[in-house]
């Protein structure tokens, strides 16, 4: 049992480990990270590793730009290679509504320094000739988007956090939260009671369960997403950018000399089951061959499934839990947690240690949800 801890973080994925690292880097005196399994082995380990700046709000673009800066200096700061590659993101737009939406987004992105632009179907065909474009009206393209290795990033966060004194406790299940007078007084676990001045819920798909322990309703709905990887596939040019068909949800990109691809999200998964369901393979094949006919030649070598913790409006929940002084939420990143983890860790460290954030967090506020919450508009492959 540990008593008098300054910060207890619940969840050892990319968000939780980044918060631990940034707190320790900022000089926080005592941080404990609790993970029910192994750090980085749950949702983060199933991520495709996408890193992009093509978001719809100024706050999320700020998160992307700060995170991209961090990944760019990752080896220097973290002492490890995270496999960061700029291959670009190409969003295929097949309806006038999608074109109009991305035209607005690109105007905002350009104003903030993101080099995204609309390109023609002919440009798409030149860039990725294997893609069928007869129904494509335009595409949103950003050459500085790319990907990195979630495993390497999380392990570097943990290694650097430990060097700075963070206590990482794996195989520890949170069983309850002691609440009194608007504060979480202690975290109850399978290995004892942890008193703390601050508690951070960074539990990913399990965020709602942790919130309920304090009487806080958190609208995080985990959806399962599959990723399939082919055997060596020489019938496309490598490296291929990440190409996302926003009409169907299908996306693919190069993975060395192979192709990594996904049919998109499934429905809500209330039992947190993330096993591969091979019965969806016909859906993948249909979407893949319709968009990239040469993929008919592909042989699937491996597959995995993970949970995307979605929120009603497709944006993260970041900040102080309503009605609490010391219970912090860093959840619901909707599949963007890995790529936004550097900025999320920085922001949460500032909130906890300084009481302020370096960016306007109103669009991510935990108190923003109500009866007129907008539908999920952020459809992305991350």
PEPELIN-V337687 format. One record per pair of residues at least 12 apart in sequence whose ideal C-beta (glycine too) atoms are under 7 Angstrom apart, sorted by the first residue. I is the first residue (numbers start at 1). J is the second residue. D is the distance in whole Angstrom. If there is no record, write none. Layout:
I,J,D
I,J,D
This chain:
1,192,4
1,193,5
2,32,6
2,194,5
3,195,5
4,195,6
5,30,5
5,32,5
5,194,6
5,195,7
5,196,4
6,28,6
6,29,5
6,30,4
6,31,7
6,196,7
6,197,5
6,198,7
7,23,6
7,28,6
7,31,5
7,196,6
7,198,5
7,200,6
7,352,6
8,32,5
8,34,7
8,187,5
8,194,5
8,196,4
8,199,5
9,31,7
9,33,5
9,34,7
9,200,5
9,202,6
10,34,5
10,174,5
10,187,7
10,200,7
10,201,5
10,202,6
10,203,5
10,210,6
11,35,7
11,202,4
11,203,4
11,204,6
12,33,6
12,35,3
12,39,4
12,40,7
12,170,7
13,40,6
13,42,6
13,43,6
13,44,4
13,154,7
13,204,5
13,337,7
14,44,5
14,150,6
14,153,6
14,154,5
14,337,5
14,338,5
14,341,4
15,202,5
15,330,5
15,333,7
15,337,5
15,341,5
15,344,5
16,33,6
16,202,4
17,33,7
17,39,6
17,40,7
17,154,5
17,157,4
17,158,5
17,161,7
18,157,5
18,341,4
18,342,6
18,344,6
18,345,3
19,200,6
19,202,6
19,330,6
19,345,5
19,348,5
19,349,7
20,33,5
20,157,7
20,161,4
20,166,5
21,157,5
21,160,5
21,161,4
21,345,6
22,345,4
22,346,5
22,349,4
23,349,5
23,352,7
24,161,5
24,164,4
24,165,6
24,166,5
25,164,6
26,349,5
26,353,6
28,353,6
31,166,5
32,167,5
32,169,6
32,194,6
33,166,6
33,168,5
33,169,7
34,169,5
34,172,5
34,174,6
34,187,7
34,189,6
35,170,5
35,172,7
36,172,7
36,173,5
37,170,7
37,171,7
38,170,5
39,154,6
39,158,5
39,168,6
39,170,6
40,151,6
40,154,3
40,155,7
42,204,6
43,204,5
43,205,6
43,306,5
43,307,5
44,150,5
44,154,6
44,338,6
45,150,6
45,151,6
46,274,7
46,304,6
46,305,7
46,306,2
47,150,5
47,306,7
47,338,5
48,147,7
48,227,6
48,260,6
48,381,7
48,382,6
49,147,4
49,148,5
49,149,6
49,150,5
49,338,7
50,147,5
50,242,6
50,339,6
50,381,6
50,382,4
51,67,7
51,68,6
51,71,6
51,145,6
51,146,5
51,147,6
51,148,6
51,339,4
52,64,7
52,89,5
52,142,7
52,145,4
52,339,7
52,382,7
53,65,6
53,68,7
53,109,6
53,114,4
53,142,6
53,144,7
53,145,6
54,89,6
54,91,7
54,105,7
54,109,6
54,116,6
54,140,6
54,142,5
54,145,7
56,105,5
56,377,7
56,378,7
57,363,5
58,108,7
58,112,7
59,359,6
59,360,6
59,361,7
59,363,5
59,364,6
60,315,7
61,109,6
61,112,5
61,114,6
62,359,5
63,340,5
63,343,4
63,344,7
64,340,7
65,113,7
66,342,7
66,343,4
66,346,7
67,339,6
67,340,6
67,342,4
67,343,5
70,342,4
71,84,5
71,148,6
71,342,7
78,156,4
78,160,6
80,152,6
80,156,4
81,152,7
82,148,4
82,149,5
82,152,5
82,153,5
82,156,7
83,148,5
83,149,4
83,152,6
84,146,7
84,148,4
85,146,5
85,147,6
86,143,7
86,144,6
86,146,4
87,146,5
87,147,7
87,239,5
87,241,5
87,242,7
87,253,7
87,254,7
88,141,6
88,142,6
88,143,5
88,145,5
88,146,7
88,241,4
89,142,5
89,145,4
89,241,6
89,242,5
90,124,7
90,127,7
90,128,7
90,139,5
90,141,5
90,241,5
90,242,7
90,243,5
91,139,6
91,140,4
91,244,5
91,246,6
92,136,5
92,139,5
92,243,7
92,244,7
92,245,5
92,246,6
93,136,7
93,137,6
93,138,5
93,139,6
93,140,7
93,246,6
94,135,5
94,136,6
94,137,6
94,247,4
95,247,7
96,137,7
98,246,6
99,137,5
99,138,5
102,118,7
102,140,4
103,118,6
106,118,6
106,140,6
114,142,6
115,142,6
115,143,7
115,144,6
116,140,6
116,141,7
116,142,4
117,141,6
118,138,5
118,140,6
119,138,7
119,139,5
119,141,5
120,138,6
121,133,4
121,136,4
124,136,6
124,139,5
128,240,6
128,241,7
128,243,6
130,236,5
130,292,5
130,294,5
131,243,6
131,291,6
131,292,6
132,291,6
132,292,7
132,293,6
150,338,5
153,338,7
172,189,5
172,190,6
172,191,5
173,189,6
173,190,4
174,187,6
174,189,5
174,210,6
175,188,5
175,189,6
175,190,6
176,188,4
176,213,5
177,213,4
177,214,5
179,214,5
179,215,7
182,323,6
182,324,6
182,325,5
183,324,7
183,325,5
183,326,5
184,199,4
184,214,6
184,324,7
184,326,6
184,327,5
187,199,6
197,326,6
198,326,5
198,328,6
198,352,5
199,326,6
199,327,5
199,328,7
200,328,5
200,330,6
200,348,7
201,328,7
201,329,5
201,330,7
201,331,6
202,330,5
202,331,7
203,331,7
204,309,5
204,331,7
205,220,7
205,222,4
205,272,6
205,307,4
205,309,5
206,272,7
207,220,5
207,309,6
207,331,4
207,332,6
208,220,5
214,327,6
216,321,5
218,317,7
218,329,7
218,331,6
219,311,6
219,312,6
219,369,6
220,309,5
220,311,6
220,331,6
220,332,5
221,268,5
221,310,5
222,268,7
222,269,5
222,272,6
222,307,4
222,308,7
222,309,5
223,265,4
223,266,6
223,267,7
223,268,6
223,269,6
223,307,7
223,308,5
223,310,6
224,266,5
224,269,5
224,274,6
224,305,5
224,307,6
225,262,6
225,265,5
225,305,7
225,306,6
225,308,5
226,262,6
226,263,7
226,276,6
226,280,6
226,303,6
226,305,5
227,260,6
227,262,5
227,303,7
227,304,6
228,261,6
228,262,7
228,284,6
228,300,5
228,303,5
229,255,6
229,258,6
229,260,5
229,301,6
229,302,5
229,303,7
230,258,5
230,259,5
230,298,4
230,299,6
230,300,6
230,301,6
231,258,7
231,299,5
231,301,4
232,257,5
232,258,6
233,257,7
233,258,6
233,259,5
233,298,6
235,294,5
235,297,6
236,259,7
236,294,7
238,254,5
238,257,6
239,254,4
240,253,6
240,254,4
241,253,6
242,381,7
244,381,5
245,291,5
246,379,6
248,264,7
248,287,5
249,263,6
249,264,2
249,265,7
250,263,6
250,264,6
250,287,4
250,288,6
250,291,6
251,381,4
252,292,7
259,298,6
261,284,7
261,288,6
262,381,7
263,280,6
263,283,5
263,284,4
263,287,5
265,308,6
269,307,6
272,307,7
274,305,5
274,306,6
274,307,5
275,305,6
276,303,5
276,304,6
276,305,5
277,305,7
308,334,6
308,335,4
309,331,7
309,332,5
309,333,7
309,334,7
310,334,5
310,376,6
311,332,4
311,334,6
312,369,6
312,373,4
312,376,7
313,373,6
313,374,5
313,376,6
314,334,5
314,376,4
314,377,6
314,378,3
315,334,7
315,363,6
315,364,6
315,378,7
316,332,5
316,333,4
316,334,7
316,364,5
317,329,5
317,331,5
317,332,4
317,364,6
317,366,5
318,330,6
318,344,7
318,347,7
318,361,6
318,364,4
319,351,7
319,361,6
319,364,7
319,365,6
319,366,5
320,366,7
321,366,6
322,366,6
322,367,5
328,348,7
328,351,7
328,352,7
329,366,5
330,344,6
330,348,5
334,378,6
335,380,7
335,382,5
336,382,5
339,382,6
347,359,7
